[in-house]
Amino acid sequence: QMKKQCDQKLLVRMKTECVPCSLNLETQCPAGYTKITNGTGIPDCRYYLEIKTHTLSFPGCRHHCMKEFEQPECCEGHWGPDCMGK
């Protein structure tokens, strides 16, 4: 019995919104994602505050998140929704 289905594991990465580092401890990743940074996250971004007619930019922090999911795929020599052979 040959295996028909050879699912591919995919990693999806994303970053949370940039916020003041002191507020970033509480930041959660979206549902289904795992936080791969800890503490206040990574200080690699800037956030903006609008004050009257000016927009000020400040260094901030964000977290990196990842999600693993399987993409259904047929093994070589199989195809179609049911991964049928030749």
C-alpha positions as CSV (number, residue, x, y, z in Angstrom):
1,Q,0.0,0.0,0.0
2,M,1.8,3.1,-1.2
3,K,1.2,6.4,0.5
4,K,-1.0,8.7,-1.6
5,Q,-1.1,11.8,0.6
6,C,2.2,13.7,1.3
7,D,1.1,16.8,3.2
8,Q,3.4,19.7,3.3
9,K,4.1,21.5,6.6
10,L,4.0,25.3,6.2
11,L,5.3,27.9,8.6
12,V,3.6,31.2,8.5
13,R,5.3,34.1,10.3
14,M,3.9,37.5,11.2
15,K,4.8,40.4,13.4
16,T,2.5,42.2,15.8
17,E,1.8,45.9,15.6
18,C,4.6,48.3,16.8
19,V,3.8,49.8,20.2
20,P,5.8,51.4,23.0
21,C,8.1,48.7,24.4
22,S,6.8,49.1,27.9
23,L,3.3,48.2,26.7
24,N,4.4,45.2,24.6
25,L,4.7,42.7,27.4
26,E,1.0,42.2,27.3
27,T,0.8,41.9,23.5
28,Q,-0.7,38.6,22.3
29,C,-0.3,36.9,18.9
30,P,-3.5,36.4,16.8
31,A,-5.5,33.2,17.5
32,G,-3.6,30.1,16.3
33,Y,-0.2,31.8,16.3
34,T,2.6,31.1,18.8
35,K,4.7,34.0,20.1
36,I,8.4,33.2,19.3
37,T,9.8,36.3,21.0
38,N,9.5,37.1,24.7
39,G,9.5,39.9,27.2
40,T,9.0,43.2,25.4
41,G,9.7,41.7,22.0
42,I,12.1,43.1,19.4
43,P,12.9,46.8,19.3
44,D,13.0,47.0,15.5
45,C,10.2,49.3,14.6
46,R,8.7,52.8,15.0
47,Y,5.3,53.9,16.0
48,Y,3.6,57.2,15.4
49,L,1.6,59.6,17.5
50,E,-0.3,62.5,16.0
51,I,-0.3,65.6,18.1
52,K,-2.4,68.4,16.7
53,T,-0.7,69.2,13.4
54,H,2.4,67.0,13.9
55,T,3.1,63.3,13.6
56,L,5.9,62.2,15.9
57,S,7.8,58.9,15.5
58,F,9.1,56.9,18.4
59,P,11.2,53.7,18.6
60,G,8.9,50.8,19.6
61,C,8.8,47.0,20.0
62,R,6.8,44.2,18.4
63,H,6.6,40.5,18.7
64,H,7.2,37.8,16.1
65,C,4.6,35.0,15.9
66,M,4.4,31.9,13.9
67,K,1.8,29.3,12.9
68,E,2.3,25.8,11.5
69,F,-0.2,24.2,9.3
70,E,-0.4,21.3,6.9
71,Q,-1.2,21.8,3.3
72,P,-2.7,18.7,1.8
73,E,-0.7,17.5,-1.2
74,C,-0.6,14.2,-3.1
75,C,2.6,12.1,-3.3
76,E,4.3,11.8,-6.7
77,G,2.3,9.8,-9.2
78,H,-1.0,10.7,-7.5
79,W,-3.4,13.5,-8.2
80,G,-6.9,14.8,-7.8
81,P,-9.0,15.5,-4.6
82,D,-8.6,11.9,-3.5
83,C,-4.9,11.5,-4.6
84,M,-5.8,8.6,-6.9
85,G,-2.9,6.7,-8.6
86,K,-2.5,5.9,-12.3
